[in-house]
Amino acid sequence: MTVLSFDEQGVDVIYDGTEFRLEKALIEEATRKDYPDVTDHEVLQMIEDDPSLSKEPRRIKEILA
């Protein structure tokens, strides 16, 4: 299971027992979108090869609101 913790500057990730951070600039470069408009599904797809995307995607600006 992957855990994502969003803040204004990026995402803290716990994936397969490993903790790391994805910075805002990296996410924007990878998605070619402004950070607030990126969805949690898009971030998860950056981390996992075949993620389970069962819930509706939420934009980072919605998560941080």
PDBQT receptor file of N, H, CA, C and O in Angstrom, charges set to zero:
ATOM      1  N   MET A   1       0.834  -1.177   0.000  1.00  0.00    +0.000 N 
ATOM      2  CA  MET A   1       0.000   0.000   0.000  1.00  0.00    +0.000 C 
ATOM      3  C   MET A   1       0.886   1.251   0.000  1.00  0.00    +0.000 C 
ATOM      4  O   MET A   1       1.911   1.300   0.681  1.00  0.00    +0.000 OA
ATOM      5  N   THR A   2       0.483   2.237  -0.757  1.00  0.00    +0.000 N 
ATOM      6  H   THR A   2      -0.350   2.198  -1.310  1.00  0.00    +0.000 HD
ATOM      7  CA  THR A   2       1.221   3.489  -0.847  1.00  0.00    +0.000 C 
ATOM      8  C   THR A   2       0.462   4.559  -0.086  1.00  0.00    +0.000 C 
ATOM      9  O   THR A   2      -0.756   4.686  -0.219  1.00  0.00    +0.000 OA
ATOM     10  N   VAL A   3       1.191   5.332   0.716  1.00  0.00    +0.000 N 
ATOM     11  H   VAL A   3       2.180   5.229   0.824  1.00  0.00    +0.000 HD
ATOM     12  CA  VAL A   3       0.591   6.423   1.480  1.00  0.00    +0.000 C 
ATOM     13  C   VAL A   3       1.132   7.741   0.941  1.00  0.00    +0.000 C 
ATOM     14  O   VAL A   3       2.344   7.927   0.830  1.00  0.00    +0.000 OA
ATOM     15  N   LEU A   4       0.221   8.655   0.604  1.00  0.00    +0.000 N 
ATOM     16  H   LEU A   4      -0.764   8.504   0.694  1.00  0.00    +0.000 HD
ATOM     17  CA  LEU A   4       0.587   9.970   0.085  1.00  0.00    +0.000 C 
ATOM     18  C   LEU A   4       0.144  11.030   1.084  1.00  0.00    +0.000 C 
ATOM     19  O   LEU A   4      -1.004  11.020   1.530  1.00  0.00    +0.000 OA
ATOM     20  N   SER A   5       1.044  11.943   1.438  1.00  0.00    +0.000 N 
ATOM     21  H   SER A   5       1.976  11.951   1.076  1.00  0.00    +0.000 HD
ATOM     22  CA  SER A   5       0.731  13.066   2.321  1.00  0.00    +0.000 C 
ATOM     23  C   SER A   5       1.097  14.346   1.586  1.00  0.00    +0.000 C 
ATOM     24  O   SER A   5       2.272  14.641   1.370  1.00  0.00    +0.000 OA
ATOM     25  N   PHE A   6       0.071  15.102   1.206  1.00  0.00    +0.000 N 
ATOM     26  H   PHE A   6      -0.884  14.862   1.382  1.00  0.00    +0.000 HD
ATOM     27  CA  PHE A   6       0.253  16.306   0.395  1.00  0.00    +0.000 C 
ATOM     28  C   PHE A   6       0.429  17.547   1.261  1.00  0.00    +0.000 C 
ATOM     29  O   PHE A   6      -0.194  17.671   2.316  1.00  0.00    +0.000 OA
ATOM     30  N   ASP A   7       1.283  18.468   0.809  1.00  0.00    +0.000 N 
ATOM     31  H   ASP A   7       1.789  18.367  -0.048  1.00  0.00    +0.000 HD
ATOM     32  CA  ASP A   7       1.368  19.805   1.383  1.00  0.00    +0.000 C 
ATOM     33  C   ASP A   7       1.642  20.782   0.245  1.00  0.00    +0.000 C 
ATOM     34  O   ASP A   7       1.697  20.378  -0.917  1.00  0.00    +0.000 OA
ATOM     35  N   GLU A   8       1.812  22.041   0.561  1.00  0.00    +0.000 N 
ATOM     36  H   GLU A   8       1.768  22.369   1.504  1.00  0.00    +0.000 HD
ATOM     37  CA  GLU A   8       1.971  23.076  -0.465  1.00  0.00    +0.000 C 
ATOM     38  C   GLU A   8       3.247  22.921  -1.296  1.00  0.00    +0.000 C 
ATOM     39  O   GLU A   8       3.322  23.439  -2.410  1.00  0.00    +0.000 OA
ATOM     40  N   GLN A   9       4.238  22.223  -0.774  1.00  0.00    +0.000 N 
ATOM     41  H   GLN A   9       4.177  21.802   0.131  1.00  0.00    +0.000 HD
ATOM     42  CA  GLN A   9       5.537  22.122  -1.440  1.00  0.00    +0.000 C 
ATOM     43  C   GLN A   9       5.822  20.779  -2.091  1.00  0.00    +0.000 C 
ATOM     44  O   GLN A   9       6.839  20.622  -2.766  1.00  0.00    +0.000 OA
ATOM     45  N   GLY A  10       4.933  19.806  -1.898  1.00  0.00    +0.000 N 
ATOM     46  H   GLY A  10       4.106  19.933  -1.350  1.00  0.00    +0.000 HD
ATOM     47  CA  GLY A  10       5.170  18.497  -2.493  1.00  0.00    +0.000 C 
ATOM     48  C   GLY A  10       4.421  17.400  -1.775  1.00  0.00    +0.000 C 
ATOM     49  O   GLY A  10       3.444  17.655  -1.071  1.00  0.00    +0.000 OA
ATOM     50  N   VAL A  11       4.885  16.177  -1.957  1.00  0.00    +0.000 N 
ATOM     51  H   VAL A  11       5.679  15.970  -2.529  1.00  0.00    +0.000 HD
ATOM     52  CA  VAL A  11       4.197  15.007  -1.416  1.00  0.00    +0.000 C 
ATOM     53  C   VAL A  11       5.200  14.117  -0.685  1.00  0.00    +0.000 C 
ATOM     54  O   VAL A  11       6.243  13.760  -1.234  1.00  0.00    +0.000 OA
ATOM     55  N   ASP A  12       4.876  13.767   0.548  1.00  0.00    +0.000 N 
ATOM     56  H   ASP A  12       4.029  14.057   0.994  1.00  0.00    +0.000 HD
ATOM     57  CA  ASP A  12       5.630  12.752   1.271  1.00  0.00    +0.000 C 
ATOM     58  C   ASP A  12       5.007  11.413   0.919  1.00  0.00    +0.000 C 
ATOM     59  O   ASP A  12       3.785  11.263   0.944  1.00  0.00    +0.000 OA
ATOM     60  N   VAL A  13       5.851  10.438   0.588  1.00  0.00    +0.000 N 
ATOM     61  H   VAL A  13       6.843  10.560   0.568  1.00  0.00    +0.000 HD
ATOM     62  CA  VAL A  13       5.375   9.148   0.105  1.00  0.00    +0.000 C 
ATOM     63  C   VAL A  13       5.970   8.039   0.963  1.00  0.00    +0.000 C 
ATOM     64  O   VAL A  13       7.145   8.073   1.331  1.00  0.00    +0.000 OA
ATOM     65  N   ILE A  14       5.133   7.057   1.270  1.00  0.00    +0.000 N 
ATOM     66  H   ILE A  14       4.179   7.029   0.971  1.00  0.00    +0.000 HD
ATOM     67  CA  ILE A  14       5.616   5.799   1.835  1.00  0.00    +0.000 C 
ATOM     68  C   ILE A  14       5.184   4.723   0.855  1.00  0.00    +0.000 C 
ATOM     69  O   ILE A  14       3.994   4.461   0.681  1.00  0.00    +0.000 OA
ATOM     70  N   TYR A  15       6.168   4.106   0.220  1.00  0.00    +0.000 N 
ATOM     71  H   TYR A  15       7.135   4.319   0.362  1.00  0.00    +0.000 HD
ATOM     72  CA  TYR A  15       5.911   3.082  -0.790  1.00  0.00    +0.000 C 
ATOM     73  C   TYR A  15       6.743   1.850  -0.483  1.00  0.00    +0.000 C 
ATOM     74  O   TYR A  15       7.973   1.909  -0.450  1.00  0.00    +0.000 OA
ATOM     75  N   ASP A  16       6.073   0.752  -0.263  1.00  0.00    +0.000 N 
ATOM     76  H   ASP A  16       5.074   0.704  -0.290  1.00  0.00    +0.000 HD
ATOM     77  CA  ASP A  16       6.751  -0.526  -0.021  1.00  0.00    +0.000 C 
ATOM     78  C   ASP A  16       7.779  -0.402   1.104  1.00  0.00    +0.000 C 
ATOM     79  O   ASP A  16       8.878  -0.951   1.022  1.00  0.00    +0.000 OA
ATOM     80  N   GLY A  17       7.401   0.331   2.159  1.00  0.00    +0.000 N 
ATOM     81  H   GLY A  17       6.508   0.776   2.226  1.00  0.00    +0.000 HD
ATOM     82  CA  GLY A  17       8.271   0.479   3.322  1.00  0.00    +0.000 C 
ATOM     83  C   GLY A  17       9.348   1.540   3.179  1.00  0.00    +0.000 C 
ATOM     84  O   GLY A  17      10.138   1.738   4.102  1.00  0.00    +0.000 OA
ATOM     85  N   THR A  18       9.400   2.220   2.052  1.00  0.00    +0.000 N 
ATOM     86  H   THR A  18       8.758   2.059   1.302  1.00  0.00    +0.000 HD
ATOM     87  CA  THR A  18      10.409   3.251   1.811  1.00  0.00    +0.000 C 
ATOM     88  C   THR A  18       9.740   4.623   1.825  1.00  0.00    +0.000 C 
ATOM     89  O   THR A  18       8.725   4.836   1.162  1.00  0.00    +0.000 OA
ATOM     90  N   GLU A  19      10.319   5.547   2.587  1.00  0.00    +0.000 N 
ATOM     91  H   GLU A  19      11.143   5.373   3.125  1.00  0.00    +0.000 HD
ATOM     92  CA  GLU A  19       9.794   6.907   2.660  1.00  0.00    +0.000 C 
ATOM     93  C   GLU A  19      10.643   7.832   1.793  1.00  0.00    +0.000 C 
ATOM     94  O   GLU A  19      11.872   7.784   1.827  1.00  0.00    +0.000 OA
ATOM     95  N   PHE A  20       9.963   8.677   1.012  1.00  0.00    +0.000 N 
ATOM     96  H   PHE A  20       8.964   8.716   0.984  1.00  0.00    +0.000 HD
ATOM     97  CA  PHE A  20      10.674   9.671   0.208  1.00  0.00    +0.000 C 
ATOM     98  C   PHE A  20       9.734  10.829  -0.083  1.00  0.00    +0.000 C 
ATOM     99  O   PHE A  20       8.551  10.778   0.252  1.00  0.00    +0.000 OA
ATOM    100  N   ARG A  21      10.264  11.869  -0.705  1.00  0.00    +0.000 N 
ATOM    101  H   ARG A  21      11.225  11.910  -0.977  1.00  0.00    +0.000 HD
ATOM    102  CA  ARG A  21       9.497  13.070  -0.991  1.00  0.00    +0.000 C 
ATOM    103  C   ARG A  21       9.545  13.378  -2.485  1.00  0.00    +0.000 C 
ATOM    104  O   ARG A  21      10.600  13.293  -3.114  1.00  0.00    +0.000 OA
ATOM    105  N   LEU A  22       8.399  13.733  -3.039  1.00  0.00    +0.000 N 
ATOM    106  H   LEU A  22       7.542  13.802  -2.528  1.00  0.00    +0.000 HD
ATOM    107  CA  LEU A  22       8.313  14.238  -4.401  1.00  0.00    +0.000 C 
ATOM    108  C   LEU A  22       8.074  15.741  -4.296  1.00  0.00    +0.000 C 
ATOM    109  O   LEU A  22       7.040  16.178  -3.789  1.00  0.00    +0.000 OA
ATOM    110  N   GLU A  23       9.012  16.512  -4.767  1.00  0.00    +0.000 N 
ATOM    111  H   GLU A  23       9.851  16.157  -5.179  1.00  0.00    +0.000 HD
ATOM    112  CA  GLU A  23       8.892  17.969  -4.691  1.00  0.00    +0.000 C 
ATOM    113  C   GLU A  23       7.904  18.480  -5.740  1.00  0.00    +0.000 C 
ATOM    114  O   GLU A  23       7.705  17.861  -6.785  1.00  0.00    +0.000 OA
ATOM    115  N   LYS A  24       7.306  19.601  -5.439  1.00  0.00    +0.000 N 
ATOM    116  H   LYS A  24       7.468  20.104  -4.589  1.00  0.00    +0.000 HD
ATOM    117  CA  LYS A  24       6.324  20.256  -6.304  1.00  0.00    +0.000 C 
ATOM    118  C   LYS A  24       6.845  20.418  -7.732  1.00  0.00    +0.000 C 
ATOM    119  O   LYS A  24       6.129  20.103  -8.683  1.00  0.00    +0.000 OA
ATOM    120  N   ALA A  25       8.057  20.897  -7.898  1.00  0.00    +0.000 N 
ATOM    121  H   ALA A  25       8.638  21.153  -7.126  1.00  0.00    +0.000 HD
ATOM    122  CA  ALA A  25       8.636  21.129  -9.227  1.00  0.00    +0.000 C 
ATOM    123  C   ALA A  25       8.750  19.830 -10.027  1.00  0.00    +0.000 C 
ATOM    124  O   ALA A  25       8.493  19.821 -11.231  1.00  0.00    +0.000 OA
ATOM    125  N   LEU A  26       9.126  18.756  -9.381  1.00  0.00    +0.000 N 
ATOM    126  H   LEU A  26       9.335  18.763  -8.403  1.00  0.00    +0.000 HD
ATOM    127  CA  LEU A  26       9.238  17.461 -10.052  1.00  0.00    +0.000 C 
ATOM    128  C   LEU A  26       7.874  16.981 -10.538  1.00  0.00    +0.000 C 
ATOM    129  O   LEU A  26       7.750  16.478 -11.654  1.00  0.00    +0.000 OA
ATOM    130  N   ILE A  27       6.860  17.138  -9.704  1.00  0.00    +0.000 N 
ATOM    131  H   ILE A  27       6.960  17.547  -8.798  1.00  0.00    +0.000 HD
ATOM    132  CA  ILE A  27       5.504  16.716 -10.063  1.00  0.00    +0.000 C 
ATOM    133  C   ILE A  27       4.988  17.551 -11.233  1.00  0.00    +0.000 C 
ATOM    134  O   ILE A  27       4.378  17.020 -12.161  1.00  0.00    +0.000 OA
ATOM    135  N   GLU A  28       5.235  18.859 -11.185  1.00  0.00    +0.000 N 
ATOM    136  H   GLU A  28       5.731  19.291 -10.432  1.00  0.00    +0.000 HD
ATOM    137  CA  GLU A  28       4.801  19.728 -12.275  1.00  0.00    +0.000 C 
ATOM    138  C   GLU A  28       5.506  19.366 -13.583  1.00  0.00    +0.000 C 
ATOM    139  O   GLU A  28       4.882  19.358 -14.644  1.00  0.00    +0.000 OA
ATOM    140  N   GLU A  29       6.785  19.072 -13.508  1.00  0.00    +0.000 N 
ATOM    141  H   GLU A  29       7.291  19.078 -12.646  1.00  0.00    +0.000 HD
ATOM    142  CA  GLU A  29       7.549  18.704 -14.707  1.00  0.00    +0.000 C 
ATOM    143  C   GLU A  29       7.055  17.379 -15.281  1.00  0.00    +0.000 C 
ATOM    144  O   GLU A  29       6.922  17.239 -16.497  1.00  0.00    +0.000 OA
ATOM    145  N   ALA A  30       6.786  16.419 -14.423  1.00  0.00    +0.000 N 
ATOM    146  H   ALA A  30       6.893  16.532 -13.435  1.00  0.00    +0.000 HD
ATOM    147  CA  ALA A  30       6.358  15.098 -14.878  1.00  0.00    +0.000 C 
ATOM    148  C   ALA A  30       4.950  15.108 -15.468  1.00  0.00    +0.000 C 
ATOM    149  O   ALA A  30       4.666  14.375 -16.415  1.00  0.00    +0.000 OA
ATOM    150  N   THR A  31       4.071  15.936 -14.910  1.00  0.00    +0.000 N 
ATOM    151  H   THR A  31       4.301  16.532 -14.140  1.00  0.00    +0.000 HD
ATOM    152  CA  THR A  31       2.681  15.954 -15.364  1.00  0.00    +0.000 C 
ATOM    153  C   THR A  31       2.394  17.068 -16.373  1.00  0.00    +0.000 C 
ATOM    154  O   THR A  31       1.378  17.043 -17.068  1.00  0.00    +0.000 OA
ATOM    155  N   ARG A  32       3.308  18.050 -16.443  1.00  0.00    +0.000 N 
ATOM    156  H   ARG A  32       4.133  18.070 -15.879  1.00  0.00    +0.000 HD
ATOM    157  CA  ARG A  32       3.121  19.225 -17.300  1.00  0.00    +0.000 C 
ATOM    158  C   ARG A  32       1.861  20.005 -16.926  1.00  0.00    +0.000 C 
ATOM    159  O   ARG A  32       1.161  20.550 -17.780  1.00  0.00    +0.000 OA
ATOM    160  N   LYS A  33       1.598  20.039 -15.618  1.00  0.00    +0.000 N 
ATOM    161  H   LYS A  33       2.166  19.597 -14.924  1.00  0.00    +0.000 HD
ATOM    162  CA  LYS A  33       0.455  20.768 -15.062  1.00  0.00    +0.000 C 
ATOM    163  C   LYS A  33       0.927  21.576 -13.868  1.00  0.00    +0.000 C 
ATOM    164  O   LYS A  33       1.964  21.278 -13.275  1.00  0.00    +0.000 OA
ATOM    165  N   ASP A  34       0.153  22.611 -13.518  1.00  0.00    +0.000 N 
ATOM    166  H   ASP A  34      -0.689  22.852 -14.000  1.00  0.00    +0.000 HD
ATOM    167  CA  ASP A  34       0.412  23.326 -12.272  1.00  0.00    +0.000 C 
ATOM    168  C   ASP A  34       0.100  22.387 -11.115  1.00  0.00    +0.000 C 
ATOM    169  O   ASP A  34      -0.859  21.617 -11.175  1.00  0.00    +0.000 OA
ATOM    170  N   TYR A  35       0.904  22.451 -10.070  1.00  0.00    +0.000 N 
ATOM    171  H   TYR A  35       1.683  23.076 -10.021  1.00  0.00    +0.000 HD
ATOM    172  CA  TYR A  35       0.784  21.552  -8.932  1.00  0.00    +0.000 C 
ATOM    173  C   TYR A  35      -0.641  21.440  -8.384  1.00  0.00    +0.000 C 
ATOM    174  O   TYR A  35      -1.099  20.322  -8.151  1.00  0.00    +0.000 OA
ATOM    175  N   PRO A  36      -1.367  22.551  -8.168  1.00  0.00    +0.000 N 
ATOM    176  CA  PRO A  36      -2.724  22.420  -7.609  1.00  0.00    +0.000 C 
ATOM    177  C   PRO A  36      -3.697  21.654  -8.506  1.00  0.00    +0.000 C 
ATOM    178  O   PRO A  36      -4.701  21.137  -8.016  1.00  0.00    +0.000 OA
ATOM    179  N   ASP A  37      -3.421  21.571  -9.803  1.00  0.00    +0.000 N 
ATOM    180  H   ASP A  37      -2.605  21.991 -10.201  1.00  0.00    +0.000 HD
ATOM    181  CA  ASP A  37      -4.318  20.900 -10.743  1.00  0.00    +0.000 C 
ATOM    182  C   ASP A  37      -3.999  19.428 -10.969  1.00  0.00    +0.000 C 
ATOM    183  O   ASP A  37      -4.739  18.735 -11.666  1.00  0.00    +0.000 OA
ATOM    184  N   VAL A  38      -2.910  18.949 -10.390  1.00  0.00    +0.000 N 
ATOM    185  H   VAL A  38      -2.309  19.512  -9.824  1.00  0.00    +0.000 HD
ATOM    186  CA  VAL A  38      -2.532  17.543 -10.496  1.00  0.00    +0.000 C 
ATOM    187  C   VAL A  38      -3.442  16.731  -9.575  1.00  0.00    +0.000 C 
ATOM    188  O   VAL A  38      -3.798  17.193  -8.491  1.00  0.00    +0.000 OA
ATOM    189  N   THR A  39      -3.820  15.524 -10.002  1.00  0.00    +0.000 N 
ATOM    190  H   THR A  39      -3.531  15.148 -10.883  1.00  0.00    +0.000 HD
ATOM    191  CA  THR A  39      -4.667  14.686  -9.154  1.00  0.00    +0.000 C 
ATOM    192  C   THR A  39      -3.830  13.691  -8.349  1.00  0.00    +0.000 C 
ATOM    193  O   THR A  39      -2.677  13.404  -8.672  1.00  0.00    +0.000 OA
ATOM    194  N   ASP A  40      -4.452  13.182  -7.295  1.00  0.00    +0.000 N 
ATOM    195  H   ASP A  40      -5.388  13.416  -7.032  1.00  0.00    +0.000 HD
ATOM    196  CA  ASP A  40      -3.786  12.157  -6.493  1.00  0.00    +0.000 C 
ATOM    197  C   ASP A  40      -3.522  10.913  -7.331  1.00  0.00    +0.000 C 
ATOM    198  O   ASP A  40      -2.526  10.224  -7.110  1.00  0.00    +0.000 OA
ATOM    199  N   HIS A  41      -4.394  10.615  -8.285  1.00  0.00    +0.000 N 
ATOM    200  H   HIS A  41      -5.203  11.175  -8.464  1.00  0.00    +0.000 HD
ATOM    201  CA  HIS A  41      -4.177   9.456  -9.162  1.00  0.00    +0.000 C 
ATOM    202  C   HIS A  41      -2.922   9.641 -10.015  1.00  0.00    +0.000 C 
ATOM    203  O   HIS A  41      -2.164   8.692 -10.217  1.00  0.00    +0.000 OA
ATOM    204  N   GLU A  42      -2.703  10.849 -10.511  1.00  0.00    +0.000 N 
ATOM    205  H   GLU A  42      -3.319  11.620 -10.346  1.00  0.00    +0.000 HD
ATOM    206  CA  GLU A  42      -1.518  11.104 -11.327  1.00  0.00    +0.000 C 
ATOM    207  C   GLU A  42      -0.243  10.936 -10.507  1.00  0.00    +0.000 C 
ATOM    208  O   GLU A  42       0.745  10.396 -11.005  1.00  0.00    +0.000 OA
ATOM    209  N   VAL A  43      -0.254  11.389  -9.269  1.00  0.00    +0.000 N 
ATOM    210  H   VAL A  43      -1.057  11.828  -8.865  1.00  0.00    +0.000 HD
ATOM    211  CA  VAL A  43       0.909  11.215  -8.397  1.00  0.00    +0.000 C 
ATOM    212  C   VAL A  43       1.137   9.728  -8.130  1.00  0.00    +0.000 C 
ATOM    213  O   VAL A  43       2.267   9.247  -8.197  1.00  0.00    +0.000 OA
ATOM    214  N   LEU A  44       0.070   9.014  -7.831  1.00  0.00    +0.000 N 
ATOM    215  H   LEU A  44      -0.848   9.405  -7.777  1.00  0.00    +0.000 HD
ATOM    216  CA  LEU A  44       0.184   7.581  -7.564  1.00  0.00    +0.000 C 
ATOM    217  C   LEU A  44       0.739   6.832  -8.773  1.00  0.00    +0.000 C 
ATOM    218  O   LEU A  44       1.521   5.895  -8.616  1.00  0.00    +0.000 OA
ATOM    219  N   GLN A  45       0.340   7.236  -9.976  1.00  0.00    +0.000 N 
ATOM    220  H   GLN A  45      -0.296   7.998 -10.104  1.00  0.00    +0.000 HD
ATOM    221  CA  GLN A  45       0.844   6.590 -11.185  1.00  0.00    +0.000 C 
ATOM    222  C   GLN A  45       2.320   6.886 -11.422  1.00  0.00    +0.000 C 
ATOM    223  O   GLN A  45       2.989   6.133 -12.131  1.00  0.00    +0.000 OA
ATOM    224  N   MET A  46       2.836   7.954 -10.852  1.00  0.00    +0.000 N 
ATOM    225  H   MET A  46       2.293   8.566 -10.277  1.00  0.00    +0.000 HD
ATOM    226  CA  MET A  46       4.272   8.240 -10.934  1.00  0.00    +0.000 C 
ATOM    227  C   MET A  46       5.061   7.254 -10.084  1.00  0.00    +0.000 C 
ATOM    228  O   MET A  46       6.240   7.009 -10.344  1.00  0.00    +0.000 OA
ATOM    229  N   ILE A  47       4.418   6.690  -9.074  1.00  0.00    +0.000 N 
ATOM    230  H   ILE A  47       3.461   6.888  -8.863  1.00  0.00    +0.000 HD
ATOM    231  CA  ILE A  47       5.108   5.846  -8.095  1.00  0.00    +0.000 C 
ATOM    232  C   ILE A  47       4.942   4.364  -8.396  1.00  0.00    +0.000 C 
ATOM    233  O   ILE A  47       5.914   3.609  -8.384  1.00  0.00    +0.000 OA
ATOM    234  N   GLU A  48       3.715   3.953  -8.666  1.00  0.00    +0.000 N 
ATOM    235  H   GLU A  48       2.926   4.567  -8.676  1.00  0.00    +0.000 HD
ATOM    236  CA  GLU A  48       3.404   2.536  -8.863  1.00  0.00    +0.000 C 
ATOM    237  C   GLU A  48       3.225   2.219 -10.344  1.00  0.00    +0.000 C 
ATOM    238  O   GLU A  48       2.766   3.056 -11.121  1.00  0.00    +0.000 OA
ATOM    239  N   ASP A  49       3.597   0.985 -10.722  1.00  0.00    +0.000 N 
ATOM    240  H   ASP A  49       3.970   0.306 -10.090  1.00  0.00    +0.000 HD
ATOM    241  CA  ASP A  49       3.431   0.547 -12.107  1.00  0.00    +0.000 C 
ATOM    242  C   ASP A  49       1.961   0.351 -12.471  1.00  0.00    +0.000 C 
ATOM    243  O   ASP A  49       1.523   0.770 -13.542  1.00  0.00    +0.000 OA
ATOM    244  N   ASP A  50       1.215  -0.275 -11.594  1.00  0.00    +0.000 N 
ATOM    245  H   ASP A  50       1.572  -0.616 -10.724  1.00  0.00    +0.000 HD
ATOM    246  CA  ASP A  50      -0.193  -0.593 -11.869  1.00  0.00    +0.000 C 
ATOM    247  C   ASP A  50      -1.014  -0.312 -10.609  1.00  0.00    +0.000 C 
ATOM    248  O   ASP A  50      -1.450  -1.251  -9.943  1.00  0.00    +0.000 OA
ATOM    249  N   PRO A  51      -1.233   0.969 -10.270  1.00  0.00    +0.000 N 
ATOM    250  CA  PRO A  51      -1.920   1.282  -9.021  1.00  0.00    +0.000 C 
ATOM    251  C   PRO A  51      -3.415   0.952  -9.073  1.00  0.00    +0.000 C 
ATOM    252  O   PRO A  51      -4.031   0.949 -10.139  1.00  0.00    +0.000 OA
ATOM    253  N   SER A  52      -3.969   0.677  -7.915  1.00  0.00    +0.000 N 
ATOM    254  H   SER A  52      -3.469   0.679  -7.049  1.00  0.00    +0.000 HD
ATOM    255  CA  SER A  52      -5.407   0.476  -7.790  1.00  0.00    +0.000 C 
ATOM    256  C   SER A  52      -6.055   1.845  -7.652  1.00  0.00    +0.000 C 
ATOM    257  O   SER A  52      -5.849   2.534  -6.653  1.00  0.00    +0.000 OA
ATOM    258  N   LEU A  53      -6.838   2.240  -8.650  1.00  0.00    +0.000 N 
ATOM    259  H   LEU A  53      -7.006   1.680  -9.461  1.00  0.00    +0.000 HD
ATOM    260  CA  LEU A  53      -7.444   3.570  -8.676  1.00  0.00    +0.000 C 
ATOM    261  C   LEU A  53      -8.955   3.434  -8.520  1.00  0.00    +0.000 C 
ATOM    262  O   LEU A  53      -9.710   3.722  -9.449  1.00  0.00    +0.000 OA
ATOM    263  N   SER A  54      -9.386   2.997  -7.352  1.00  0.00    +0.000 N 
ATOM    264  H   SER A  54      -8.773   2.763  -6.598  1.00  0.00    +0.000 HD
ATOM    265  CA  SER A  54     -10.792   2.698  -7.144  1.00  0.00    +0.000 C 
ATOM    266  C   SER A  54     -11.647   3.928  -6.837  1.00  0.00    +0.000 C 
ATOM    267  O   SER A  54     -12.822   3.955  -7.204  1.00  0.00    +0.000 OA
ATOM    268  N   LYS A  55     -11.099   4.926  -6.187  1.00  0.00    +0.000 N 
ATOM    269  H   LYS A  55     -10.145   4.904  -5.890  1.00  0.00    +0.000 HD
ATOM    270  CA  LYS A  55     -11.856   6.122  -5.833  1.00  0.00    +0.000 C 
ATOM    271  C   LYS A  55     -11.758   7.154  -6.954  1.00  0.00    +0.000 C 
ATOM    272  O   LYS A  55     -10.933   7.035  -7.860  1.00  0.00    +0.000 OA
ATOM    273  N   GLU A  56     -12.618   8.170  -6.871  1.00  0.00    +0.000 N 
ATOM    274  H   GLU A  56     -13.288   8.267  -6.134  1.00  0.00    +0.000 HD
ATOM    275  CA  GLU A  56     -12.564   9.275  -7.819  1.00  0.00    +0.000 C 
ATOM    276  C   GLU A  56     -11.270  10.069  -7.598  1.00  0.00    +0.000 C 
ATOM    277  O   GLU A  56     -10.858  10.255  -6.453  1.00  0.00    +0.000 OA
ATOM    278  N   PRO A  57     -10.624  10.538  -8.668  1.00  0.00    +0.000 N 
ATOM    279  CA  PRO A  57      -9.413  11.348  -8.492  1.00  0.00    +0.000 C 
ATOM    280  C   PRO A  57      -9.752  12.686  -7.844  1.00  0.00    +0.000 C 
ATOM    281  O   PRO A  57     -10.819  13.253  -8.080  1.00  0.00    +0.000 OA
ATOM    282  N   ARG A  58      -8.834  13.174  -7.031  1.00  0.00    +0.000 N 
ATOM    283  H   ARG A  58      -7.968  12.713  -6.839  1.00  0.00    +0.000 HD
ATOM    284  CA  ARG A  58      -9.005  14.484  -6.394  1.00  0.00    +0.000 C 
ATOM    285  C   ARG A  58      -7.807  15.351  -6.729  1.00  0.00    +0.000 C 
ATOM    286  O   ARG A  58      -6.668  14.889  -6.672  1.00  0.00    +0.000 OA
ATOM    287  N   ARG A  59      -8.057  16.607  -7.079  1.00  0.00    +0.000 N 
ATOM    288  H   ARG A  59      -8.983  16.982  -7.125  1.00  0.00    +0.000 HD
ATOM    289  CA  ARG A  59      -6.970  17.539  -7.342  1.00  0.00    +0.000 C 
ATOM    290  C   ARG A  59      -6.301  17.922  -6.034  1.00  0.00    +0.000 C 
ATOM    291  O   ARG A  59      -6.930  17.937  -4.976  1.00  0.00    +0.000 OA
ATOM    292  N   ILE A  60      -5.009  18.231  -6.128  1.00  0.00    +0.000 N 
ATOM    293  H   ILE A  60      -4.499  18.218  -6.988  1.00  0.00    +0.000 HD
ATOM    294  CA  ILE A  60      -4.252  18.612  -4.938  1.00  0.00    +0.000 C 
ATOM    295  C   ILE A  60      -4.879  19.831  -4.268  1.00  0.00    +0.000 C 
ATOM    296  O   ILE A  60      -4.906  19.911  -3.040  1.00  0.00    +0.000 OA
ATOM    297  N   LYS A  61      -5.383  20.783  -5.056  1.00  0.00    +0.000 N 
ATOM    298  H   LYS A  61      -5.361  20.718  -6.054  1.00  0.00    +0.000 HD
ATOM    299  CA  LYS A  61      -6.004  21.964  -4.439  1.00  0.00    +0.000 C 
ATOM    300  C   LYS A  61      -7.234  21.580  -3.624  1.00  0.00    +0.000 C 
ATOM    301  O   LYS A  61      -7.545  22.263  -2.649  1.00  0.00    +0.000 OA
ATOM    302  N   GLU A  62      -7.942  20.517  -3.985  1.00  0.00    +0.000 N 
ATOM    303  H   GLU A  62      -7.689  19.962  -4.778  1.00  0.00    +0.000 HD
ATOM    304  CA  GLU A  62      -9.085  20.041  -3.204  1.00  0.00    +0.000 C 
ATOM    305  C   GLU A  62      -8.618  19.361  -1.927  1.00  0.00    +0.000 C 
ATOM    306  O   GLU A  62      -9.231  19.512  -0.870  1.00  0.00    +0.000 OA
ATOM    307  N   ILE A  63      -7.536  18.616  -2.032  1.00  0.00    +0.000 N 
ATOM    308  H   ILE A  63      -7.037  18.493  -2.890  1.00  0.00    +0.000 HD
ATOM    309  CA  ILE A  63      -6.997  17.901  -0.870  1.00  0.00    +0.000 C 
ATOM    310  C   ILE A  63      -6.492  18.894   0.175  1.00  0.00    +0.000 C 
ATOM    311  O   ILE A  63      -6.685  18.686   1.373  1.00  0.00    +0.000 OA
ATOM    312  N   LEU A  64      -5.846  19.970  -0.273  1.00  0.00    +0.000 N 
ATOM    313  H   LEU A  64      -5.688  20.139  -1.246  1.00  0.00    +0.000 HD
ATOM    314  CA  LEU A  64      -5.262  20.947   0.651  1.00  0.00    +0.000 C 
ATOM    315  C   LEU A  64      -6.268  21.949   1.204  1.00  0.00    +0.000 C 
ATOM    316  O   LEU A  64      -5.965  22.680   2.147  1.00  0.00    +0.000 OA
ATOM    317  N   ALA A  65      -7.462  21.985   0.621  1.00  0.00    +0.000 N 
ATOM    318  H   ALA A  65      -7.708  21.391  -0.145  1.00  0.00    +0.000 HD
ATOM    319  CA  ALA A  65      -8.479  22.967   1.059  1.00  0.00    +0.000 C 
ATOM    320  C   ALA A  65      -9.000  22.643   2.441  1.00  0.00    +0.000 C 
ATOM    321  O   ALA A  65      -9.855  23.359   2.962  1.00  0.00    +0.000 OA
TER     322      ALA A  65
